[in-house]
Structures are given as structure tokens and as C-alpha cells.
Amino acid sequence: MKKETKKPQQFISTSAQTPPIMVDHFEVYQREDNLCFIRMSTSLPEGVIEQGKFFMTKEFLKNFIESATKALDSSIDIDTQEKSIN
């Protein structure tokens, strides 16, 4: 009988002190090494304020978009979109 190995449990640390942000603009730029640069900003009367920026792999960004479209009860054909972009 094969012995089952337990996967380590993933723990995500959260903080109640981290404020939520409002995002009006979501920009994505792809680099040649398959990393994507994502920038989020908000339009305020004072002007456009950057809320956050980060890098993620192209594959992780695809998973992020698929999860978001499922949450919105929407659909997107990523393969068709990718062919039209490339």
C-alpha cells in the first residue's frame, strides 16, 4: 500500500490595517521574458493616483483573468485573444 504524503497547508497572512483601494485603471504591459507589469490607478479630483504596481508571470496573469471572469459570470476566450494580440 502506497503511503500518502500530506501537502503542506498554505497560509496567507492578512492584516486588518491594510486598507482596501479603489481602482479605476488597470494597465498590463508584457515583457519579452514572459513577465507582465501591472499598474493600477484611481482618478481623483486632484489627478490620477497610482494605487499599486507589480510583476507577475504571463501564466499567473492568465489564471488571474480566468478567475475574475468566472467571478463576474463572464467569459473570455483567451486563446482567441492571444492570437489577435500576437
Residue frames as a rotation matrix with the C-alpha (Angstrom) as fourth column:
MET 1
0.584 0.812 0.000 0.00
0.812 -0.584 0.000 0.00
0.000 0.000 -1.000 0.00
LYS 2
-0.210 -0.657 0.724 1.35
0.634 -0.655 -0.410 3.40
0.744 0.373 0.554 -1.01
LYS 3
-0.231 0.040 -0.972 1.90
0.903 -0.364 -0.229 5.81
-0.363 -0.930 0.048 1.82
GLU 4
0.567 0.512 0.645 0.07
0.699 -0.713 -0.050 9.11
0.435 0.479 -0.762 1.35
THR 5
-0.599 -0.756 -0.266 2.08
0.798 -0.536 -0.274 12.25
0.064 -0.376 0.924 1.76
LYS 6
0.450 0.755 -0.477 0.44
0.791 -0.585 -0.180 15.33
-0.415 -0.296 -0.860 3.17
LYS 7
0.017 -0.365 0.931 0.84
0.681 -0.677 -0.278 18.57
0.732 0.639 0.237 1.29
PRO 8
-0.758 -0.287 -0.586 1.91
0.636 -0.523 -0.567 21.46
-0.144 -0.803 0.579 3.47
GLN 9
0.324 0.943 -0.072 -1.00
0.925 -0.332 -0.187 23.72
-0.200 -0.006 -0.980 4.24
GLN 10
-0.449 -0.438 0.779 -0.78
0.648 -0.760 -0.054 27.12
0.616 0.481 0.624 2.62
PHE 11
0.150 0.431 -0.890 -1.23
0.906 -0.420 -0.050 30.04
-0.395 -0.799 -0.454 4.99
ILE 12
-0.139 -0.123 0.983 -1.95
0.633 -0.774 -0.008 33.56
0.762 0.621 0.185 3.79
SER 13
-0.486 -0.118 -0.866 -1.23
0.818 -0.411 -0.403 36.26
-0.308 -0.904 0.297 6.31
THR 14
0.055 0.561 0.826 -3.71
0.641 -0.654 0.402 39.14
0.765 0.508 -0.395 6.26
SER 15
-0.807 -0.326 -0.492 -3.79
0.585 -0.553 -0.594 42.42
-0.078 -0.767 0.637 8.14
ALA 16
0.270 0.958 -0.096 -6.87
0.953 -0.280 -0.111 44.40
-0.134 -0.061 -0.989 9.14
GLN 17
0.163 -0.288 -0.944 -4.69
0.242 -0.916 0.321 47.52
-0.956 -0.281 -0.080 8.93
THR 18
-0.859 -0.438 0.267 -4.20
0.337 -0.090 0.937 47.18
-0.386 0.895 0.225 5.16
PRO 19
-0.209 0.843 -0.496 -6.80
-0.337 -0.538 -0.772 49.50
-0.918 0.006 0.396 3.62
PRO 20
0.143 0.314 0.939 -8.76
0.794 0.530 -0.298 48.45
-0.591 0.788 -0.173 0.54
ILE 21
-0.695 -0.408 -0.593 -8.09
-0.025 -0.810 0.586 50.51
-0.719 0.422 0.552 -2.57
MET 22
0.558 0.830 -0.013 -10.33
0.066 -0.060 -0.996 51.73
-0.827 0.555 -0.088 -5.36
VAL 23
-0.601 -0.773 0.203 -9.01
0.224 0.082 0.971 51.03
-0.767 0.630 0.124 -8.86
ASP 24
0.468 0.732 -0.496 -10.30
-0.283 -0.408 -0.868 52.81
-0.837 0.546 0.016 -11.97
HIS 25
0.567 -0.383 -0.729 -7.48
-0.798 -0.036 -0.601 51.89
0.204 0.923 -0.327 -14.34
PHE 26
0.512 -0.410 0.755 -5.78
-0.118 0.837 0.535 48.52
-0.851 -0.363 0.380 -14.80
GLU 27
0.609 -0.389 -0.691 -2.87
-0.791 -0.233 -0.566 48.54
0.060 0.891 -0.449 -17.25
VAL 28
0.648 -0.416 0.639 -0.87
0.123 0.884 0.451 45.48
-0.752 -0.214 0.623 -18.34
TYR 29
0.510 -0.600 -0.617 2.45
-0.859 -0.318 -0.401 45.51
0.044 0.734 -0.677 -20.18
GLN 30
0.945 -0.182 0.271 4.15
0.149 0.979 0.140 42.30
-0.291 -0.092 0.952 -21.29
ARG 31
0.236 -0.943 -0.233 7.93
-0.788 -0.327 0.522 41.98
-0.569 0.060 -0.820 -21.35
GLU 32
0.195 -0.245 -0.950 9.90
-0.845 0.450 -0.290 39.72
0.498 0.859 -0.119 -23.67
ASP 33
-0.810 -0.569 -0.144 10.74
-0.399 0.714 -0.576 37.33
0.430 -0.409 -0.805 -20.81
ASN 34
-0.252 0.848 -0.466 7.02
0.319 0.528 0.787 36.50
0.914 0.049 -0.404 -20.21
LEU 35
-0.600 0.152 -0.786 6.77
0.749 -0.241 -0.618 38.72
-0.283 -0.959 0.031 -17.16
CYS 36
0.058 0.692 0.720 3.89
0.679 -0.556 0.480 41.15
0.732 0.461 -0.502 -17.11
PHE 37
-0.937 -0.292 -0.192 3.95
0.345 -0.690 -0.636 44.55
0.054 -0.662 0.747 -15.43
ILE 38
0.014 0.998 0.053 0.59
0.833 -0.041 0.552 45.54
0.553 0.037 -0.832 -13.95
ARG 39
-0.968 -0.247 0.033 -0.23
0.199 -0.847 -0.493 49.06
0.150 -0.471 0.870 -12.84
MET 40
-0.010 0.988 -0.155 -3.42
0.945 0.060 0.320 50.10
0.326 -0.143 -0.935 -11.02
SER 41
-0.958 -0.286 0.017 -4.52
0.269 -0.919 -0.287 53.70
0.098 -0.271 0.958 -10.55
THR 42
-0.044 0.953 -0.301 -7.51
0.955 -0.048 -0.293 55.78
-0.293 -0.300 -0.908 -9.49
SER 43
-0.428 0.007 0.904 -8.92
0.492 -0.837 0.240 59.01
0.758 0.547 0.355 -10.91
LEU 44
-0.029 0.362 -0.932 -9.44
0.942 -0.302 -0.147 61.67
-0.335 -0.882 -0.332 -8.24
PRO 45
0.916 0.395 0.066 -10.20
0.396 -0.870 -0.294 65.40
-0.059 0.296 -0.953 -8.50
GLU 46
0.526 -0.797 -0.297 -6.50
-0.350 -0.521 0.779 66.01
-0.775 -0.306 -0.553 -7.78
GLY 47
-0.017 -0.518 -0.855 -5.49
-0.996 0.085 -0.032 63.81
0.089 0.851 -0.518 -10.72
VAL 48
0.698 0.178 -0.694 -4.69
-0.263 0.965 -0.017 60.17
0.666 0.194 0.720 -11.39
ILE 49
0.201 -0.575 0.793 -3.11
-0.972 -0.020 0.232 58.46
-0.118 -0.818 -0.563 -8.36
GLU 50
-0.200 -0.355 -0.913 -1.13
-0.463 0.855 -0.231 55.23
0.863 0.377 -0.336 -8.68
GLN 51
0.610 0.523 0.596 -2.52
-0.777 0.243 0.581 52.64
0.159 -0.817 0.554 -6.24
GLY 52
0.388 -0.507 0.770 -0.17
-0.282 0.730 0.623 49.76
-0.878 -0.458 0.140 -6.89
LYS 53
0.493 -0.292 -0.819 2.17
-0.830 0.125 -0.544 48.10
0.261 0.948 -0.181 -9.35
PHE 54
0.196 -0.420 0.886 3.59
-0.508 0.730 0.458 44.61
-0.839 -0.540 -0.071 -9.53
PHE 55
-0.405 -0.382 -0.831 5.09
-0.895 0.352 0.275 41.95
0.188 0.855 -0.484 -11.78
MET 56
0.169 0.367 0.915 3.62
-0.458 0.851 -0.257 38.51
-0.873 -0.376 0.312 -12.42
THR 57
-0.814 -0.473 0.338 4.24
0.028 0.549 0.835 35.76
-0.581 0.689 -0.434 -14.93
LYS 58
-0.663 0.562 -0.495 2.10
-0.709 -0.258 0.656 35.59
0.241 0.786 0.570 -18.03
GLU 59
-0.546 0.439 -0.714 0.68
0.238 0.898 0.370 32.23
0.803 0.032 -0.595 -16.86
PHE 60
-0.681 0.281 -0.676 -0.27
0.697 -0.035 -0.716 33.63
-0.225 -0.959 -0.173 -13.45
LEU 61
-0.781 0.399 -0.481 -1.92
-0.409 -0.908 -0.089 36.64
-0.472 0.127 0.872 -15.12
LYS 62
-0.612 0.576 -0.542 -3.96
-0.401 0.365 0.840 34.27
0.682 0.732 0.007 -17.32
ASN 63
-0.523 0.396 -0.755 -5.14
0.705 0.699 -0.121 32.44
0.480 -0.595 -0.645 -14.18
PHE 64
-0.787 0.196 -0.586 -5.98
0.303 -0.705 -0.642 35.78
-0.538 -0.682 0.495 -12.56
ILE 65
-0.733 0.508 -0.452 -8.07
-0.678 -0.594 0.432 36.86
-0.049 0.624 0.780 -15.57
GLU 66
-0.531 0.542 -0.651 -9.84
-0.010 0.765 0.645 33.49
0.847 0.349 -0.401 -15.77
SER 67
-0.611 0.281 -0.740 -10.71
0.790 0.275 -0.548 33.68
0.050 -0.920 -0.390 -12.05
ALA 68
-0.800 0.297 -0.521 -12.00
-0.098 -0.922 -0.374 37.23
-0.592 -0.248 0.767 -12.44
THR 69
-0.659 0.583 -0.475 -14.20
-0.655 -0.135 0.743 36.34
0.369 0.801 0.471 -15.42
LYS 70
-0.514 0.480 -0.711 -15.66
0.459 0.854 0.245 33.36
0.725 -0.201 -0.659 -13.52
ALA 71
-0.685 0.216 -0.696 -16.42
0.641 -0.276 -0.717 35.61
-0.346 -0.937 0.051 -10.54
LEU 72
-0.696 0.393 -0.601 -18.18
-0.436 -0.896 -0.080 38.07
-0.571 0.206 0.795 -12.87
ASP 73
0.100 0.700 0.707 -20.19
0.302 0.656 -0.692 35.34
-0.948 0.283 -0.145 -14.65
SER 74
0.524 -0.068 -0.849 -18.49
-0.730 -0.550 -0.406 36.43
-0.439 0.832 -0.338 -17.85
SER 75
0.631 -0.399 0.665 -16.49
0.475 0.877 0.075 34.54
-0.613 0.268 0.743 -20.41
ILE 76
0.485 -0.574 -0.660 -13.38
-0.772 -0.635 -0.015 35.18
-0.411 0.517 -0.751 -22.42
ASP 77
0.945 -0.261 0.199 -11.64
0.324 0.843 -0.429 33.04
-0.056 0.470 0.881 -24.99
ILE 78
0.532 -0.800 -0.278 -8.01
-0.247 -0.460 0.853 33.60
-0.810 -0.385 -0.442 -24.04
ASP 79
-0.190 -0.631 0.752 -6.64
0.597 0.533 0.599 31.62
-0.779 0.563 0.276 -26.98
THR 80
0.391 0.407 0.826 -8.56
0.906 -0.326 -0.268 33.79
0.160 0.853 -0.497 -29.46
GLN 81
0.990 -0.030 -0.137 -7.49
0.012 -0.954 0.299 36.96
-0.139 -0.297 -0.945 -27.64
GLU 82
0.284 -0.958 0.047 -3.86
0.013 0.053 0.999 35.82
-0.959 -0.283 0.027 -27.57
LYS 83
-0.128 -0.293 0.947 -3.83
0.901 0.364 0.234 35.10
-0.413 0.884 0.218 -31.31
SER 84
0.681 0.445 0.581 -5.28
0.664 -0.709 -0.235 38.54
0.308 0.546 -0.779 -32.06
ILE 85
0.897 -0.393 -0.201 -2.68
-0.183 -0.746 0.640 40.26
-0.402 -0.538 -0.741 -29.86
ASN 86
0.035 -0.962 0.272 0.39
0.012 0.273 0.962 38.34
-0.999 -0.030 0.021 -31.08
